[in-house]
Amino acid sequence: MRRSDGWRVSLASLALLAAGCAHVPAHSLPQGGPLALRAQTNGWTPLPDAPLAREGAAGTAFGLSLWVLGGRDAAGQLLTKGHRLEGFERWEAVPPPGGSRFQASAVTLNPPRLLLTGGQAEGRALGTTEWWDVATASWQRLPDLPTPRWGAGAAGHGVFAYVVGGSNGRPLDTVERFDARDRSWRSLAPLALGREAGVAATLGQRIVVVGGRTRDGLTGSLEIYDPATGVWKAGPAMPTPRSHAAFAVYGYHLFVLGGLTAQGPTAAVESFDLTSGTWTVRASLPEARHGAVAARVGERLVVTGGVVAGRVSAGGWRMPFPFGR
């Protein structure tokens, strides 16, 4: 998959993931093999520890790897370094983006590029935007996000990146879209409910945002955006209101993992099915975790980092899809 320079990824595999993969029947998924022989907890298999323990990192699946960028370490220091998980068994360093940041947002676009935007540094909201260009194997600076913010949800949809909500000291209802074709930003219809540290994702031809913290506290509110009409509509609320959760997408299913609830950190995992408009409770994480990164990588769900039992973690877990069945 990789060329000799170590940083160029197969364009075909990246384009496939950026465009989204169709749902795969349960009987066609791998159910065993050497990875299944490792110790499991509630169906979860441990990942190797990442080189750095971090929370509030930006992360996304890129090609057949999970990229984790920036965040904050156990001492509260902001990180510039990035790593990627290869083959579920090893971590590799990746060239760092141009500066340290915490609670930034990362998405994969098509043609294959990894876009990183927003975040905070030294208590200041950032609009800094850049992408990892496969063709040049380098980070390239882009026009700034018009509304600097941290803790925004972000969703990639073809050539577009949607940046949803977030905070610049207060929860925002702001929605802005980046167009990779001309490298421009455009403001879109705002959310009905301003929120920070929520989850945003692409399900089919829709953008969904769920959870987060509002001016009134935690929410399970779900909103669905139709790019064809430019309208947000309310959807069924998530059973467990939370912020700072990790998430992953499989077909038309959004999986929300861990996070912070009114009672504290949670291990709860719930999934939303866009086609049926229903939520399903899934197998919980082995431990409560918030500020982590998760993604679908191939046919597995992986989650890494965050805060576990009051400590910033380098550990993580994986589980085959379809999840919890």
N, C-alpha and C positions, 0 to 999 in steps of 0.2 A: 504493500500500500504506500510506503514512503519511498521517496527518492533518496539519493545518497546524501543530500544536504540535511536530511532529517526533519525538515519543516514543511515540505510540500506534500500535500495530501491528495489522494486520488480525487480528481474533479468529479468523476462519475458518482463515487460514494457520497461526496458532499452534496451534490445536486439532488440526489435521491432523498437525503435526510432533510435538506432545506425545503424541498417541495412537499414533504410530508409523506408518510407511508400508509398504505391501506391497512385496514384491520385484518388480522390474521386469525383464522380459526384456531380454537384451543388445541385440536388434535394435531396441528401442524407445527407446534412449537417444541423446542428441545426440552426434554424432561429429565435428563440425567447427565452422564459424562463425568470426567474427572472433577470438575468444579463442584459437583453435587456431593462429593465425598468429604468436603470440609465441614467443620462443625457448623451447625445451623441453630438459629433461635427463631421460633415461630415462623419457620419457612425462609428466614433471611440467612444469607451466607456472608461472613465478614469479608471486607475488602482489606488489602494491605494498607497500613497507615500511610497517609500522605506525608511528604517531606516536611510540611509546616502545618501546625494546628492553627486554624483560622475560623473566624465567624464573619458574617456579613460580606462574604465574597460574592463576586459576580460569577455565574457559571452557566454553561450551555453545552449541549451535545454538538460536536463539530466533527463531521466525518464519522468515524467509528470510535471517537475518543470523547471523554468528558474533560472540558477545559475549565479550570478554576483560577480566577484572577483577582488579585488585590485582597481586600478585607482587612481584618484586624487580628493581631496575635494575642496571646494570653496576657502580655504586658500592656495591652492597649495601644500598641504601636501599629500605625497603618502600614500595609504591605504593598510593595510594587510587584514582587515576584509572582509568576504564574506557573502552574503545572498542569499536565494533562495525564489522565489515566488511560493506559494502553493495555488492551487485552485483559482487563480486570485483574491483572497480576502485577503491574509495575507502574510507577509514576515517573514521568520525565519532565524536566524543566522546559519551559517555552520562553521565547524572548519576551521580556516584560513590556507592557504598554508604557506610554509616556507619563508616568507619575503614579504615586500611590493614591488610593481612594478606597472608601468604605461605603457599602450599600449602593454600589453602582448597578447598572443593568446591562445584561448581555443577551444578544439574540443572534441566530444564524439566518443569513439572507441567501437568496438564490438569484443570480449566480453566487457561488459559495464564498461568502465572507463572514467573518465574525465581527459584529458591531458591538462596541462597548461605549456606554454613554452615562452621563450624570454621576451621582454619588456625592460624597462630602469629604472634605479634608480641612483640618484645623477649624472645625465648626462652621465651615462655609459650604453652601450648596454649589455644586459644580454643574456646568453645562458642557464640559469637555467631552468631545465625541471623536472616536477613531475606530478604524477597523483593521483587522488582520486580512491582508490580501494574499490569497494563495499564489497568485501568479508571480508576485515579487517576493513572497515570503518575508513580509515586513509589515509593521504597523504604519498606517497612514492617517494623518490628521484630517478631520472633516469639519464642516461648519458646526458650531456649537448648538447644542440643544437650546431652543429659544427660552424655555423656562428652566433655569438651573434647579436641580432638586436631587434628593436622595430617596431611597426606599420606593422607587416607582416600579410598577409592573411593566414588563416589556414583552412584546409578542412579534415574531417575525412571520410575514406572510408574503412569500415571493420576493419582490424587490422592495417591499415596504417593511419598516420597523415601526411599530406602534408603542409609544411610551405613555403610560396611563397612571394618573394619580401621582403619589409621592408626597414629599414634604420639603418646604423651604423654611421650616419653623412652624408650619401649620399644615394640616391635611389638605391636599389639593384635589380639585375635580378636573384639572387640566389634562387634555389629551392632545398629543402632537405626533405627527407621522413623518418619518424620514423616507425619501424616495431615492433609492440607490442609483437610478438612471441619471438624474441631474444633480444629485447630492444636495437636495433642498429639503426644508422642513415646512410643514403646513399644519395649522391649527384645525382641529376637528371638534365636533359636538362634545361638550363636557359630560362627565359622569353625573348621574343624578345625586350621587353621594360621594363627596370628597373623602379620600382615604390614603393612608400611607402604609407601607409594608404589607400590601396585599399581593395577590397573585394574578398575573395576566398571562393568557395563552391563546394560541390559535387552535380552534376546533373546526375542521372542515373549512368553510368559507366564512366563519364567524370569529370574532374576537371576544373573549370572555374575561371578566375580572371578578374576583371573589375575595372576600375576607379583608383583613387589614384593620387599621385603627382610624376611627373618625373623631370628630370633635367631641362626640358623646361616648366614646369608648370603643371596645372591640365590636366587630360586626361579622356576620356570616352572609351579608348581602351579596347577591350575584347579579351582574349586569351583562347583557349580551349585545354586541355591536354588529350591525350588518353593513359592511362597506358599500354595498350596492345602494342602500337607502340613506346611509349616514345617520342612522337612528340607533340609540341605545334603548333596550327594553329590559325590564326586570325579569329575572329567572328565579327558580326555587332556591331559597337560602341554604347555605351549607349547614349541616347539623351542628357542627362545632365551630362557633365563632372564634376566630384566632387571627393573629398577625405573625409576621416573621416566619411563615411556613415555607417549606420547600415544595417543589411541584415537578410533575412530569406529564407528558402527553403520550397517549397511545391511541391512534386513530381518532375517534370522536369522544374519547374518555380523558378527563382531566383528573389526575391524582394529586391530592394535597396531603403533605406529610409533615407531621409535627407542628411546631410553632408555639406561640404563647397564647394561653387562654386566661380568662379571669381568675382561674385557680392556679395558674403558673404554667410551666412547660408541659407539653403533652406529647404522647407517643401516637396519638390517633392518626389514622390514615383513612381518608374518605375519597370517593371518586364520583365525578359527575359525568353522566352520559347525555350528550347533547341530543342524540336521536330520540331518547325516551323522556328527557327532561327530569331524570331522577338521580338521587344520590344513593350510594352504596357504601356501607361501612366495610372496610377491608382489614386484613391482618395488621395489627399495630406494629410499629417499630419496636425493636428490642429494648429501647430506652427512650425516654422523653428527650427531645432535641429541638432547638430553635436556632435560627440564623444559619442553617445548613444550605447546601446546594444539592439538587437532585436533577436527574434527566433520564430520558430513555436513551440507552446506548445499545444499538442492535435490538435484540429481543429481551433485554433485561432493564429493570429499573435499578438505578444506583443512587445512593445518597451518601454524602460525605461532609465532614466538618461540622461547624456549628458549636453550640454550647450544650454540654451534657453534664448533668449533676453539678452545675455551677462552674464547670471548667471548660475552656476552649478545647475542642477535640480535633485530633488528626484522623480519627477512625471513621469507618463507614460500612455500608452494607449493600448487598445486591439481592435481587429476586427475579426469577423469570416472569415474563408476562405470559398469559393473562394473569393479572395479579390477584392473589387471594382466592382463586377458584379451585 
